[in-house]
Amino acid sequence: MPVAKPALSLTAVPGRRHRILDVAVAAEDRGFAGLYLPSLSDNMSLATALASCTKRIPFGTSVTPIYWRTPVDYAQSAAFIHELSGGRFSFGIGVSHAPAHARFGVTVGKPLGDMREFVADLKAADRVGELPPLVFATLRKRMIALAGEIGDGMVFANGARSHMAESLSALPDAKRTDENFMIANMIPTCISEDIEAAKAVNRRTLTSYAQLANYRNYWREAGYEEEMAGVEQAIADGEPGRIPECLSERWLADTTLFGPPAKVLEGLEAWYDAGVRTPILVPSSAAGNQLLAFEEMFALFA
């Protein structure tokens, strides 16, 4: 039986924005499960464009940092996209990371309290129309529990498959079994017959995440103490170039998909079995750019 088609991660790179909208339409035509937009660029603008250029495919942000704009401003934009799309949009929100906070010059409080306050303010906005479902960026159990309490879904980025059952135990039973409650994970994916080249691509993709303390704490919780200790030693020594060699093959296979088509499909099926209802594949190519990565992804599910 064929593996169910996943969702895809989509980013509007400057200079390729028209091409990316073409990719979105092609993904819809090919029956992919959704399109989800990380915060690497203005994902709210991309979501607005998707509301007009697509007709059926679900899409959402994955995620939008809550500190970049006011809750009322976000409520107006999110409700507009939700209405324009005919209810296909989900508003993924999260607290982002310390380097981004510093870059944008924002002062933050406690993540759980900030998320709770943001959701309350968002829902209190007047005369904006119906809000879309709210999907929380999650890694560890307290944020997962908050998503289960006041959210409509949750999305990991670079979650560990072997740890997923433990993570999902923080959800109330009613949400864990509710098919309408989104459980998603963004999974770096490189399809290539050259397995070593594919592994190298995914290691490069995740090196920046390994430099973030909250990710290291999560992966340590998932059983990768030795790998995270190695990363921290490389950082302390001022040698970030050593980080990829600290990221073991066991860790890589648990957090990413790589290799020939059959191996990638087998891994995708394992993600469904682990309880992730919406795997979001983040395509990279060992042989070219973002557009080639999407061509390889479409060929995988042709």
KETIMAR-760146 format. One record per residue (C-alpha): residue number from 1; x, y, z; residue in one letter. Coordinates in Angstrom, 1 decimal, padded with zeros to 4 digits, always signed. Example, Ala and Ser with C-alpha at 12.3 -4.5 7.8 and 13.67 -1.06 7.14 Angstrom:
KETIMAR-760146
{k: 1; east: +012.3; north: -004.5; up: +007.8; r: a}
{k: 2; east: +013.7; north: -001.1; up: +007.1; r: s}
This chain:
KETIMAR-760146
{k: 1; east: +000.0; north: +000.0; up: +000.0; r: m}
{k: 2; east: +001.5; north: +003.4; up: -001.0; r: p}
{k: 3; east: +002.6; north: +005.7; up: +001.8; r: v}
{k: 4; east: +000.3; north: +008.6; up: +002.3; r: a}
{k: 5; east: +001.6; north: +011.8; up: +000.8; r: k}
{k: 6; east: +003.0; north: +014.2; up: +003.4; r: p}
{k: 7; east: +002.8; north: +018.0; up: +003.7; r: a}
{k: 8; east: +005.7; north: +020.1; up: +002.4; r: l}
{k: 9; east: +007.6; north: +023.0; up: +003.8; r: s}
{k: 10; east: +007.7; north: +026.1; up: +001.5; r: l}
{k: 11; east: +009.9; north: +029.2; up: +001.7; r: t}
{k: 12; east: +009.7; north: +032.2; up: -000.6; r: a}
{k: 13; east: +013.3; north: +032.9; up: -001.3; r: v}
{k: 14; east: +014.0; north: +036.4; up: -002.8; r: p}
{k: 15; east: +014.2; north: +036.2; up: -006.5; r: g}
{k: 16; east: +012.2; north: +033.0; up: -006.7; r: r}
{k: 17; east: +008.9; north: +034.1; up: -005.3; r: r}
{k: 18; east: +006.9; north: +033.5; up: -008.5; r: h}
{k: 19; east: +008.5; north: +030.1; up: -008.9; r: r}
{k: 20; east: +007.6; north: +029.2; up: -005.4; r: i}
{k: 21; east: +004.0; north: +030.0; up: -006.0; r: l}
{k: 22; east: +004.2; north: +027.7; up: -009.1; r: d}
{k: 23; east: +005.6; north: +025.0; up: -006.8; r: v}
{k: 24; east: +002.7; north: +025.5; up: -004.4; r: a}
{k: 25; east: +000.2; north: +025.0; up: -007.3; r: v}
{k: 26; east: +002.1; north: +021.9; up: -008.5; r: a}
{k: 27; east: +002.0; north: +020.5; up: -004.9; r: a}
{k: 28; east: -001.8; north: +021.0; up: -004.8; r: e}
{k: 29; east: -002.3; north: +019.4; up: -008.2; r: d}
{k: 30; east: -000.2; north: +016.4; up: -007.0; r: r}
{k: 31; east: -002.3; north: +015.9; up: -003.9; r: g}
{k: 32; east: +000.2; north: +016.7; up: -001.2; r: f}
{k: 33; east: -001.3; north: +017.0; up: +002.3; r: a}
{k: 34; east: -000.5; north: +020.6; up: +002.9; r: g}
{k: 35; east: +002.0; north: +023.5; up: +002.7; r: l}
{k: 36; east: +003.6; north: +024.9; up: +005.8; r: y}
{k: 37; east: +005.7; north: +028.1; up: +005.9; r: l}
{k: 38; east: +008.6; north: +028.5; up: +008.3; r: p}
{k: 39; east: +009.7; north: +031.9; up: +009.7; r: s}
{k: 40; east: +012.8; north: +032.2; up: +007.4; r: l}
{k: 41; east: +011.0; north: +035.0; up: +005.5; r: s}
{k: 42; east: +007.7; north: +036.9; up: +005.7; r: d}
{k: 43; east: +005.5; north: +033.8; up: +005.9; r: n}
{k: 44; east: +002.3; north: +035.8; up: +006.4; r: m}
{k: 45; east: +002.8; north: +037.4; up: +003.0; r: s}
{k: 46; east: +003.4; north: +034.0; up: +001.5; r: l}
{k: 47; east: +000.3; north: +032.7; up: +003.2; r: a}
{k: 48; east: -001.8; north: +035.5; up: +001.7; r: t}
{k: 49; east: -000.5; north: +034.7; up: -001.8; r: a}
{k: 50; east: -001.3; north: +031.0; up: -001.2; r: l}
{k: 51; east: -004.9; north: +031.9; up: -000.2; r: a}
{k: 52; east: -005.3; north: +033.2; up: -003.8; r: s}
{k: 53; east: -003.2; north: +031.0; up: -006.0; r: c}
{k: 54; east: -004.3; north: +027.6; up: -004.5; r: t}
{k: 55; east: -007.9; north: +026.3; up: -004.2; r: k}
{k: 56; east: -007.9; north: +023.1; up: -002.1; r: r}
{k: 57; east: -004.7; north: +022.4; up: -000.3; r: i}
{k: 58; east: -004.4; north: +023.2; up: +003.5; r: p}
{k: 59; east: -001.6; north: +025.5; up: +004.4; r: f}
{k: 60; east: -000.3; north: +027.4; up: +007.4; r: g}
{k: 61; east: +002.7; north: +029.1; up: +009.1; r: t}
{k: 62; east: +005.1; north: +026.8; up: +010.9; r: s}
{k: 63; east: +005.6; north: +029.0; up: +012.7; r: v}
{k: 64; east: +005.3; north: +032.8; up: +013.1; r: t}
{k: 65; east: +007.1; north: +034.3; up: +016.1; r: p}
{k: 66; east: +004.6; north: +036.0; up: +018.4; r: i}
{k: 67; east: +006.9; north: +038.9; up: +019.2; r: y}
{k: 68; east: +007.4; north: +040.4; up: +015.7; r: w}
{k: 69; east: +004.0; north: +042.2; up: +015.6; r: r}
{k: 70; east: +001.2; north: +043.0; up: +018.0; r: t}
{k: 71; east: -001.6; north: +040.4; up: +018.7; r: p}
{k: 72; east: -004.2; north: +042.7; up: +017.1; r: v}
{k: 73; east: -002.2; north: +043.1; up: +013.9; r: d}
{k: 74; east: -001.7; north: +039.4; up: +013.7; r: y}
{k: 75; east: -005.4; north: +038.7; up: +014.4; r: a}
{k: 76; east: -006.3; north: +041.0; up: +011.5; r: q}
{k: 77; east: -003.9; north: +039.3; up: +009.1; r: s}
{k: 78; east: -004.7; north: +035.7; up: +010.2; r: a}
{k: 79; east: -008.4; north: +036.2; up: +010.0; r: a}
{k: 80; east: -008.1; north: +037.8; up: +006.5; r: f}
{k: 81; east: -006.0; north: +034.9; up: +005.2; r: i}
{k: 82; east: -008.4; north: +032.4; up: +006.9; r: h}
{k: 83; east: -011.4; north: +034.0; up: +005.2; r: e}
{k: 84; east: -009.8; north: +034.5; up: +001.8; r: l}
{k: 85; east: -008.7; north: +030.8; up: +001.8; r: s}
{k: 86; east: -012.1; north: +029.4; up: +002.6; r: g}
{k: 87; east: -010.9; north: +028.1; up: +006.0; r: g}
{k: 88; east: -007.7; north: +026.3; up: +004.7; r: r}
{k: 89; east: -005.3; north: +028.3; up: +006.8; r: f}
{k: 90; east: -003.8; north: +027.5; up: +010.2; r: s}
{k: 91; east: -001.9; north: +030.0; up: +012.2; r: f}
{k: 92; east: +001.2; north: +028.4; up: +013.6; r: g}
{k: 93; east: +002.8; north: +030.5; up: +016.4; r: i}
{k: 94; east: +005.8; north: +030.2; up: +018.6; r: g}
{k: 95; east: +008.3; north: +032.0; up: +020.8; r: v}
{k: 96; east: +011.3; north: +031.6; up: +018.4; r: s}
{k: 97; east: +014.9; north: +031.6; up: +019.8; r: h}
{k: 98; east: +017.3; north: +033.9; up: +021.6; r: a}
{k: 99; east: +019.4; north: +034.8; up: +018.6; r: p}
{k: 100; east: +016.3; north: +036.0; up: +016.7; r: a}
{k: 101; east: +015.1; north: +037.9; up: +019.8; r: h}
{k: 102; east: +018.4; north: +039.7; up: +019.8; r: a}
{k: 103; east: +018.3; north: +040.4; up: +016.1; r: r}
{k: 104; east: +014.9; north: +042.0; up: +016.3; r: f}
{k: 105; east: +015.6; north: +043.8; up: +019.6; r: g}
{k: 106; east: +012.6; north: +042.3; up: +021.5; r: v}
{k: 107; east: +012.4; north: +041.6; up: +025.2; r: t}
{k: 108; east: +010.7; north: +038.4; up: +026.1; r: v}
{k: 109; east: +009.3; north: +036.8; up: +029.2; r: g}
{k: 110; east: +008.6; north: +033.2; up: +030.1; r: k}
{k: 111; east: +007.6; north: +031.2; up: +027.0; r: p}
{k: 112; east: +004.5; north: +029.6; up: +028.5; r: l}
{k: 113; east: +003.2; north: +032.8; up: +029.9; r: g}
{k: 114; east: +003.9; north: +034.8; up: +026.8; r: d}
{k: 115; east: +002.1; north: +032.2; up: +024.6; r: m}
{k: 116; east: -000.9; north: +032.1; up: +026.9; r: r}
{k: 117; east: -001.1; north: +035.9; up: +027.0; r: e}
{k: 118; east: -000.7; north: +036.2; up: +023.2; r: f}
{k: 119; east: -003.5; north: +033.7; up: +022.5; r: v}
{k: 120; east: -005.8; north: +035.6; up: +024.9; r: a}
{k: 121; east: -005.0; north: +038.9; up: +023.3; r: d}
{k: 122; east: -005.4; north: +037.5; up: +019.8; r: l}
{k: 123; east: -008.9; north: +036.1; up: +020.6; r: k}
{k: 124; east: -009.9; north: +039.4; up: +022.3; r: a}
{k: 125; east: -009.2; north: +041.4; up: +019.1; r: a}
{k: 126; east: -012.4; north: +043.2; up: +017.9; r: d}
{k: 127; east: -013.9; north: +043.2; up: +014.4; r: r}
{k: 128; east: -011.4; north: +041.0; up: +012.7; r: v}
{k: 129; east: -013.6; north: +038.1; up: +011.7; r: g}
{k: 130; east: -013.2; north: +034.4; up: +012.4; r: e}
{k: 131; east: -009.7; north: +033.4; up: +013.5; r: l}
{k: 132; east: -008.0; north: +030.3; up: +012.0; r: p}
{k: 133; east: -007.0; north: +027.3; up: +014.1; r: p}
{k: 134; east: -004.0; north: +028.0; up: +016.3; r: l}
{k: 135; east: -001.0; north: +025.6; up: +016.1; r: v}
{k: 136; east: +001.7; north: +025.8; up: +018.7; r: f}
{k: 137; east: +005.4; north: +025.3; up: +018.1; r: a}
{k: 138; east: +006.4; north: +022.6; up: +020.5; r: t}
{k: 139; east: +009.4; north: +020.7; up: +021.7; r: l}
{k: 140; east: +009.1; north: +019.9; up: +025.3; r: r}
{k: 141; east: +006.3; north: +018.7; up: +027.5; r: k}
{k: 142; east: +005.1; north: +021.9; up: +029.1; r: r}
{k: 143; east: +004.5; north: +023.6; up: +025.7; r: m}
{k: 144; east: +002.9; north: +020.4; up: +024.4; r: i}
{k: 145; east: +000.5; north: +020.4; up: +027.4; r: a}
{k: 146; east: -000.3; north: +024.1; up: +026.7; r: l}
{k: 147; east: -001.1; north: +023.3; up: +023.1; r: a}
{k: 148; east: -003.4; north: +020.6; up: +024.3; r: g}
{k: 149; east: -005.1; north: +023.1; up: +026.7; r: e}
{k: 150; east: -005.7; north: +026.2; up: +024.5; r: i}
{k: 151; east: -004.5; north: +025.3; up: +021.0; r: g}
{k: 152; east: -005.8; north: +023.5; up: +018.0; r: d}
{k: 153; east: -002.6; north: +021.7; up: +017.2; r: g}
{k: 154; east: +001.1; north: +021.4; up: +017.6; r: m}
{k: 155; east: +004.1; north: +021.3; up: +015.3; r: v}
{k: 156; east: +007.6; north: +020.1; up: +016.1; r: f}
{k: 157; east: +010.6; north: +021.1; up: +014.0; r: a}
{k: 158; east: +013.4; north: +018.4; up: +013.9; r: n}
{k: 159; east: +011.7; north: +016.2; up: +016.5; r: g}
{k: 160; east: +013.2; north: +012.8; up: +017.4; r: a}
{k: 161; east: +011.0; north: +010.0; up: +016.2; r: r}
{k: 162; east: +012.1; north: +007.6; up: +019.0; r: s}
{k: 163; east: +011.0; north: +010.2; up: +021.6; r: h}
{k: 164; east: +007.6; north: +011.1; up: +020.0; r: m}
{k: 165; east: +005.5; north: +008.7; up: +022.1; r: a}
{k: 166; east: +007.0; north: +010.1; up: +025.2; r: e}
{k: 167; east: +006.4; north: +013.7; up: +024.0; r: s}
{k: 168; east: +002.8; north: +013.0; up: +023.0; r: l}
{k: 169; east: +002.0; north: +011.6; up: +026.4; r: s}
{k: 170; east: +001.9; north: +015.2; up: +027.6; r: a}
{k: 171; east: -001.3; north: +015.7; up: +025.6; r: l}
{k: 172; east: -004.7; north: +015.1; up: +027.1; r: p}
{k: 173; east: -006.2; north: +011.8; up: +025.8; r: d}
{k: 174; east: -009.0; north: +013.7; up: +024.0; r: a}
{k: 175; east: -006.5; north: +015.7; up: +022.0; r: k}
{k: 176; east: -004.2; north: +012.8; up: +021.3; r: r}
{k: 177; east: -007.1; north: +010.9; up: +019.7; r: t}
{k: 178; east: -008.8; north: +013.8; up: +018.0; r: d}
{k: 179; east: -008.0; north: +013.7; up: +014.3; r: e}
{k: 180; east: -008.8; north: +017.4; up: +014.0; r: n}
{k: 181; east: -006.0; north: +018.3; up: +016.5; r: f}
{k: 182; east: -002.9; north: +018.8; up: +014.3; r: m}
{k: 183; east: +000.2; north: +016.8; up: +015.3; r: i}
{k: 184; east: +002.9; north: +017.8; up: +012.9; r: a}
{k: 185; east: +006.7; north: +017.6; up: +012.6; r: n}
{k: 186; east: +009.0; north: +019.4; up: +010.1; r: m}
{k: 187; east: +011.5; north: +016.8; up: +008.9; r: i}
{k: 188; east: +014.7; north: +017.7; up: +007.0; r: p}
{k: 189; east: +014.7; north: +015.5; up: +003.9; r: t}
{k: 190; east: +017.3; north: +014.8; up: +001.2; r: c}
{k: 191; east: +016.5; north: +012.2; up: -001.5; r: i}
{k: 192; east: +019.7; north: +010.9; up: -003.1; r: s}
{k: 193; east: +021.3; north: +007.6; up: -004.2; r: e}
{k: 194; east: +024.4; north: +009.0; up: -002.6; r: d}
{k: 195; east: +023.6; north: +008.3; up: +001.1; r: i}
{k: 196; east: +026.7; north: +010.0; up: +002.4; r: e}
{k: 197; east: +026.0; north: +013.2; up: +000.5; r: a}
{k: 198; east: +022.4; north: +013.2; up: +001.7; r: a}
{k: 199; east: +023.6; north: +012.8; up: +005.3; r: k}
{k: 200; east: +026.0; north: +015.6; up: +004.9; r: a}
{k: 201; east: +023.2; north: +017.9; up: +003.6; r: v}
{k: 202; east: +021.0; north: +017.1; up: +006.6; r: n}
{k: 203; east: +023.8; north: +017.6; up: +009.0; r: r}
{k: 204; east: +024.5; north: +021.1; up: +007.6; r: r}
{k: 205; east: +020.8; north: +021.9; up: +007.8; r: t}
{k: 206; east: +020.6; north: +021.0; up: +011.5; r: l}
{k: 207; east: +024.0; north: +022.5; up: +012.6; r: t}
{k: 208; east: +022.4; north: +025.9; up: +013.3; r: s}
{k: 209; east: +019.7; north: +024.2; up: +015.4; r: y}
{k: 210; east: +022.3; north: +022.3; up: +017.4; r: a}
{k: 211; east: +023.8; north: +025.7; up: +018.5; r: q}
{k: 212; east: +020.5; north: +026.6; up: +020.2; r: l}
{k: 213; east: +020.3; north: +025.6; up: +023.9; r: a}
{k: 214; east: +016.6; north: +024.7; up: +023.8; r: n}
{k: 215; east: +017.1; north: +022.2; up: +021.0; r: y}
{k: 216; east: +020.1; north: +020.7; up: +022.8; r: r}
{k: 217; east: +018.1; north: +020.3; up: +025.9; r: n}
{k: 218; east: +015.3; north: +018.6; up: +023.9; r: y}
{k: 219; east: +017.7; north: +016.2; up: +022.1; r: w}
{k: 220; east: +019.4; north: +015.4; up: +025.4; r: r}
{k: 221; east: +016.0; north: +014.5; up: +026.9; r: e}
{k: 222; east: +015.5; north: +012.3; up: +023.8; r: a}
{k: 223; east: +018.6; north: +010.3; up: +024.7; r: g}
{k: 224; east: +021.4; north: +012.1; up: +022.9; r: y}
{k: 225; east: +023.5; north: +013.2; up: +025.8; r: e}
{k: 226; east: +026.8; north: +012.3; up: +024.2; r: e}
{k: 227; east: +026.1; north: +014.1; up: +021.0; r: e}
{k: 228; east: +024.9; north: +017.3; up: +022.8; r: m}
{k: 229; east: +027.9; north: +017.3; up: +025.1; r: a}
{k: 230; east: +030.1; north: +017.1; up: +022.0; r: g}
{k: 231; east: +028.3; north: +020.1; up: +020.5; r: v}
{k: 232; east: +028.6; north: +022.1; up: +023.6; r: e}
{k: 233; east: +032.3; north: +021.4; up: +023.8; r: q}
{k: 234; east: +032.8; north: +022.5; up: +020.2; r: a}
{k: 235; east: +031.0; north: +025.7; up: +021.0; r: i}
{k: 236; east: +033.0; north: +026.3; up: +024.2; r: a}
{k: 237; east: +036.2; north: +025.7; up: +022.2; r: d}
{k: 238; east: +035.1; north: +028.3; up: +019.6; r: g}
{k: 239; east: +035.1; north: +025.6; up: +016.9; r: e}
{k: 240; east: +031.6; north: +025.5; up: +015.5; r: p}
{k: 241; east: +033.0; north: +023.7; up: +012.4; r: g}
{k: 242; east: +033.3; north: +020.6; up: +014.6; r: r}
{k: 243; east: +029.5; north: +020.4; up: +015.3; r: i}
{k: 244; east: +028.5; north: +018.2; up: +012.3; r: p}
{k: 245; east: +030.9; north: +015.5; up: +013.4; r: e}
{k: 246; east: +029.3; north: +015.5; up: +016.8; r: c}
{k: 247; east: +025.9; north: +014.6; up: +015.3; r: l}
{k: 248; east: +025.8; north: +010.8; up: +015.2; r: s}
{k: 249; east: +024.2; north: +008.7; up: +012.5; r: e}
{k: 250; east: +021.8; north: +007.3; up: +015.1; r: r}
{k: 251; east: +020.7; north: +010.9; up: +015.9; r: w}
{k: 252; east: +020.5; north: +011.8; up: +012.2; r: l}
{k: 253; east: +018.3; north: +008.8; up: +011.3; r: a}
{k: 254; east: +016.0; north: +009.7; up: +014.3; r: d}
{k: 255; east: +015.5; north: +013.3; up: +013.3; r: t}
{k: 256; east: +015.8; north: +013.4; up: +009.4; r: t}
{k: 257; east: +015.1; north: +011.5; up: +006.3; r: l}
{k: 258; east: +017.8; north: +010.8; up: +003.8; r: f}
{k: 259; east: +019.0; north: +008.4; up: +001.1; r: g}
{k: 260; east: +017.4; north: +006.6; up: -001.9; r: p}
{k: 261; east: +013.6; north: +006.9; up: -002.5; r: p}
{k: 262; east: +012.7; north: +003.6; up: -000.9; r: a}
{k: 263; east: +014.6; north: +004.5; up: +002.3; r: k}
{k: 264; east: +012.9; north: +007.9; up: +002.5; r: v}
{k: 265; east: +009.5; north: +006.4; up: +002.0; r: l}
{k: 266; east: +010.2; north: +003.7; up: +004.7; r: e}
{k: 267; east: +011.3; north: +006.4; up: +007.1; r: g}
{k: 268; east: +008.2; north: +008.5; up: +006.3; r: l}
{k: 269; east: +005.9; north: +005.6; up: +007.1; r: e}
{k: 270; east: +007.7; north: +005.2; up: +010.5; r: a}
{k: 271; east: +006.9; north: +008.8; up: +011.3; r: w}
{k: 272; east: +003.2; north: +008.1; up: +010.7; r: y}
{k: 273; east: +003.5; north: +005.1; up: +012.9; r: d}
{k: 274; east: +005.1; north: +007.2; up: +015.6; r: a}
{k: 275; east: +001.9; north: +009.3; up: +015.9; r: g}
{k: 276; east: +002.8; north: +012.3; up: +013.7; r: v}
{k: 277; east: -000.4; north: +012.9; up: +011.7; r: r}
{k: 278; east: +001.1; north: +015.5; up: +009.5; r: t}
{k: 279; east: +004.7; north: +015.0; up: +008.6; r: p}
{k: 280; east: +006.1; north: +018.1; up: +006.9; r: i}
{k: 281; east: +009.0; north: +017.3; up: +004.7; r: l}
{k: 282; east: +011.6; north: +020.1; up: +004.4; r: v}
{k: 283; east: +013.3; north: +019.3; up: +001.0; r: p}
{k: 284; east: +017.0; north: +019.8; up: +000.3; r: s}
{k: 285; east: +019.0; north: +018.5; up: -002.6; r: s}
{k: 286; east: +022.5; north: +017.0; up: -002.7; r: a}
{k: 287; east: +022.7; north: +018.0; up: -006.3; r: a}
{k: 288; east: +021.2; north: +021.5; up: -006.5; r: g}
{k: 289; east: +019.0; north: +024.2; up: -005.1; r: n}
{k: 290; east: +015.6; north: +024.4; up: -003.5; r: q}
{k: 291; east: +013.8; north: +024.1; up: -006.8; r: l}
{k: 292; east: +015.6; north: +020.9; up: -007.7; r: l}
{k: 293; east: +014.8; north: +019.6; up: -004.2; r: a}
{k: 294; east: +011.1; north: +020.0; up: -005.0; r: f}
{k: 295; east: +011.5; north: +018.2; up: -008.4; r: e}
{k: 296; east: +013.0; north: +015.3; up: -006.5; r: e}
{k: 297; east: +010.2; north: +015.4; up: -004.0; r: m}
{k: 298; east: +007.5; north: +015.3; up: -006.7; r: f}
{k: 299; east: +009.3; north: +012.4; up: -008.4; r: a}
{k: 300; east: +009.3; north: +010.5; up: -005.1; r: l}
{k: 301; east: +005.5; north: +010.6; up: -005.1; r: f}
{k: 302; east: +004.8; north: +010.4; up: -008.8; r: a}
